[in-house]
Amino acid sequence: MLNILLILLPVFILSVNFILIKQSFLLNFNGDKHQKFVTKKEIPLSGGFFLFAYLVIFFIDHPIIIFATSFFLIGLLSDIKKINSAVIRLILQISCLYFFINLSNLALQNTGVDFFDALLENNFFNQLFVLFCILIIINGTNFIDGLNTNVLGYYIILSAFLYYIEKDYFIQNLPYWNYWIIILIILFIFNLFNSLFLGDSGSYLLGFIYGFILVDFYNFNHTSISSLYIILLSWYPCYEILFSIIRKFRFNRSPVKPDTKHLHQFIYILFKTKFKLKEYNANILSAILINFCNFIIINFASLNISNTKYQLVLILISISFYTLLYLFLFKKIILKN
C-alpha cells in the first residue's frame, strides 16, 4: 500500500492542481502585502484539501473528523475570500473548539505544578485552558505560514520526534501515522518547488490536528514526560502569535490583521537585501534556517523529556533568542528605513 501511495498521491496532486489552475479556483490571491514573501505566480491553495482527504480516507469513523471538517471549511472560506473578517473566523474557531472539547471530554491531566493542577480540577477552567492552547496553535500555525516549507517542515520534525518518543500512542490511537508523515513529506516537496500552498484551510487543519494530538499525547504519557516538554514542542507557533499580539498592541495596531513584520519575514528580507539573493532562494533559505533551529531545540528537549527544569531552561533560551533576534532585525530593517 505504501508503494501505491507514493505513486498515486503525486499524480493525484498534479491532476487536482492542473484542474484548479485551469478553472482559476482556489489560487493564491496576490495583492496582500504578506503574500509577496512567497511568489507572484498563481499557485493552488490545495495543501489543506489533500490533508483533509487523508483524514477522510483513514479516519472517517473517528469523532475528530467532524471538527476537522469544520476547521478545513473555515480556512477554505477564507481562502476563497468568503470570510474576510479575522474576527468572524476567530469566533467560528472558538465555537468549534468549545463543542469539540465538550463532546470529546478532552481535558488536561496533572501537569506536576501543584497550584496549576488545583485550578485544572475545575472542569470549566480545564476546558477553557485547553481551548486557549489549541486556539493559539491553530492561529500560530497560520502566522508562520509565510514561507515555503516553514509550516510543513516544522510539523514533519514534530511528527518524527513524537513517533520516536512514544510509538505505542500512535499504534493505539493513530495507526496510520506513518502514512500521514509520508503525505506531509510529499506536500513539503510540492511546496518547496512552488507547486502548492497550504492556504488557511491547510494551516487551520494542521493546527487543530496537532493541538489535539499534543494534549492527547501528554495525557497518554503524563506520568513519564514533563508538561513543559509539550509546551516546548509547540513553542514556535505559540510564541509567534503571542509576540505578534504584544507587538501590535505596542504600535496601536489590530492584533487580528496580517502584516509583514514577523520574524520569518525579517529573515527573508535580510537574505534578499544583505546577501542579494533572489526571492525564491531567500524564501527557501529562510525556512531552512528556521526549521534547522527548531530541529536543534526539539532535539535537545527530547534528550530529557521528563525533566521540567531542563525544559524550562530550553523554553527560556528559545524565546529569548527569538526576541533578541527579532529586535536586532527590527532595528536593522525597519528603523533603518
Buried (B, 14 or more C-beta within 10 A) or exposed (E): EEEEBEEEBBEBBEEBBEEBBEEEEBBBEEEEEBBBBBBEEEBBBBBBBBBBBBBEEBBEEEEBBEBBBBBBBBBBBBBBEEBEEBEEBBEBBEEBBEEBBEEEEBBBBBBBEEEBBEEBEEEEBBBEBBBEBBBBBBBBBBBBBBBBBBBBBBBBBBBBBBBEBBEEBBEEEBEBBEBBBBBBBBBBBBBBEBBBBBBBBBBBBBBBBBBBBBBBBBBBBBEEBBBBBBBBBBBBBBBBBBBBBEBBEEEEBEEEEBBBBBBBBBBBBBBBEEEEBEBEEBBBBBBBBBBEBBBEBBEBBBEBBEBBEBBBEBBEEBBEEBEEBBEEBBEBBEEEE
